[in-house]
Amino acid sequence: MRTSPALRAAALAATVTVLLPLSGCANGGDKDAADRSTSPPRAANAATGSPSGLAAQKLTWKKCPAPSQAQGGGNAPSPLPGGAAWECASMKAPLDYAKPDGDTIELALVRARAINEKKRIGSLIFNFGGPGGSGVATLPAFGTQYDKLRARYDLVSFDPRGVGNSDGVECETDKQLDARYQEDGTPDDAAEEKAFVKDTKEYAAACEKRSGEQLPYVGTTNAARDMDLMRQVLGDDRLHYFGISYGTELGGVYAHLFPKNVGRAVLDAVVDPTEDAEQSSLGQAKGFQLALDNFAKDCADRGDACKLPGSDRKEIEQGIVDLLDRLEKKPVRGIGSRKLTQTQATTGIAAALYSKETWPLLEQGVDEADGGNGSLLLALADSLNGRSEDGRYDNSAAAYTAISCADSRERFTLEQTKAKLPAFREASPVFGDYLGWGLMGCTDWPAKGTWKTPDVSAPGSAPVLVIGNTGDPATPYAGAKAMAEELGEGVGVEMTYKGQGHGAYNSGDACVQKAVGGYLLDGRVPAAGTVCG
């Protein structure tokens, strides 16, 4: 998590999909072909034969500096086992692929060279999710977890357009963000609703003022085109890809746009491409509630060793609901001058549910907040909101909103949102209200969205391994089956991991890692329906 090295590590290991910024806007999909996003021939061809000659550009790789604040800050990446150094470069890409000879942007890249050059397959490009996560910062932080794959691949990641050092979207100042995150994200009366709507409008206006020219161009379709340009610049005939969380949606869109260019691809912690914004948010409410159920049951099963009051799952969860109700009326001491509010506590609880390894932090944080000390839950919330200990924010939340709103064309009014809240509350007494109100994140956005759902159909593509985790809170398990089906027969190969937390490969499960390694390294596609865990 970003607040301390230990918390930052937990968040990155979980490959966090930013869940609960007040400006959040979820992506999803349905099966209506009229709502599919397709690329005009000129735009699609721009990445494969641009008159600007960008596909022929040569990258200058240098020793990586410390991540910028936009990327999350921290220290320069440490060498990999054996002393291999991380290298960084920047790649030019068209701002607008419909105008390939027009303005360009610089995309930040990172790589570690393959161990066995003689048996090198090519580059393996990673996207760790978000949207809004810095791949340049994340891949080195967890590169050792992928070191087996480095046997035959250059490990490569990047900051997608609008993220980190790739012309990162800017919205509000650090001081404004501190005030924003102290606001109530679940209004209960007319006055709070008015403040919520005002806050949403002001945030969108700030984004337009500071980054308005790039907002129409930061969506997933352009990021997919960037990856195909990257493939060419790196010298690969096919794109070998590892997408996690939102990175699975990006991978699916790439496969749709460039099916013949897909090499060996793995999608882990899968976004459901058949859900629209409302369905996606509702699915997350159910997913995080399921994760909370599992956490509470685990706590109850430990009896007196559990710090939280209650003899069973329901009693422990009711204690959490009661705590949040009290925080709504009276926030408790947090960090410095900042209080732990109901909204920040909900965000902190969600952050800790991304990985089973952080369940002890959740237990401790709830226990301490119940006693009047909200510092740990606030630190967990900071990790998800991108706030460092020094009070500075990365650009992950701003990028999340910008990319989500560039993708989704749905814009919810106050009245529409309020009408949908009962279904969200039924899905989760803890997360329902917050995710329901999050539907308004794109309401006043200055740029239009592209689709109601993304098209990920990819006839003619090489097989794509799709892994779903039965206990995943952020990308519920059903999304894997939907993605495999939408990719198409003979393309999507579904696999199941019976576990907890967000994603499967980084759980350390030997069965999952063997299947993924077998495909990426040796080309052995697991049997559809394989179950691990």
Phi, psi and omega in degrees: 000164190276344185282326175217160181305319182292316181290321179299318179299319181297319181292315181293322180297328179278358183046067191296130164270120182300122190259311197234036171294149183300337180263016186298148176216118187276153174253155177195207182190163167223184188262009182286114182298334179295339181262006181286151174262124176237153183262130175301149183307318182296318181294319180294322182285342183300326182278343185256343179200052186294133175301338181288347179076017184294333180292341181263003183295150178255130181273143176255106183270131180225165176303135185288134171280178173296147177302143176288170177297323178299330179273352179116354178072189180111194184265160175300147184296139178283153177299155177280168176307134184092354176092003180298136183264148172279136179243145179236152179206173174232145182236135177278140176219153178296137171299316181234113182292345173285347178230071188296340178262009181271210182298149177241162173237161179256125178256130181276133181235155174222148177208158166232129186290151179299147180289314184255093184298326182292328181255016182298131178273321183157211177262142173247111186266132181250142161230124189265002174114194185131255357295144179130353181281139179279113176290330181294326177276324188283316184300313177296327181295332182231024182300329181296334178290343181246016187295330177297326180286336179290350177306323185231003180231147158287124176278125186227138169218178188202160168270112178301158180307134182090355186245138171053240182269007177261069181053052186304135178296137177240139180232266183264162177285168178301318180296318178295322180293321176303315179293322182297315183286350173273349180287161180280118180271001179225075185300144183244349180214179186299320181295317179291325176297318179298317179294321180296313180298317179299317181297318179297317179296318181295323179294314179299320179295322179294321178296318179295320181295319187265337186218022189303324185293331183266346187302324180290349191244009186263009185287174186294325179300315178292325177297323177294320177296323176300320181294326179288324173297318178300317178305315182292316182296326179282351175086025182257137175287326179234156177267114173265132197216143174230105182250134182236135177060236176306331178301339175286324176294316177301318179295321178295318178295320176300313182299325178292316183286325187227058186301325182286347181261000181284129174261238176266122187227140178233132176242122187232135185065072201270129172287136179281112183282355181264001182257138174278183186302316180295313181296322179295315179295320178295321177296322177293321177302316178292321181294317179288329175294320177299316179296321178294321176303315182294320177297312183295321178296317179299319180295314180297322181295339180273359174061230184294344178288342178278131183282345187269141181290143178130144182262350178213178184303313184296320180292322178294317179294323178296325176297322178292317177300317180297320178299314180297323177297320179292321179293331175299321182274324185211098176300157180247173181303135179242249180235122183062231180273355183275138180265159169271108178266173176301317182296314180293325178296318178298318178297317179297319178298315179299318181302319183286344181274355180292337181216138177298334180295338180260006175301320177301325177293322178296314179301312180296318182296317179293318180299314180292319179296324178297333178266004176102004179246105184261016188295320183289315177297324178292322176297321176296320177296318178303321181299322181281332180273353176084028182261129176275167181298333181277006176089004179263149181251146167280185184257017187297319181291320178296317179294321178304310181294315183298315181290317180300317184282335173288332179277303189277131178272355184283135179227114187263134175279169177300316182294318178297318181296314181298325180292335182269348186300322180304321179294323179291319180295324177293324180291325181200118176290343181264312187256350187300308181302314185297314180289327177296312178294335178296346177300338184274006184300332181255005188303316184252022184292139186283346180249148180283152176272166187265317190219165165272325174217154176277147173268122179241010178298135187219060179300135180092355179284156169295162179301142177240119181280124186241118187245122177251142179253123185297337181252018184288124180280325190270326177233087187307152189307323184299338181297330181294315179296318180297317180297315180300318180293320182289327176300324174116160181299132181083356179249298181284123179242107186275141178221147184242137170243121179270093184206193179239158177091180186266110179098172185237312186301316183282001174290340184089002181299124185295324180296314180297313183293327176294318180294316181294314179297322179299323179282307186294321185272323187240357177078014180272112180279123178298154177296137176302135181092004177304137181238132176238158175093000000 
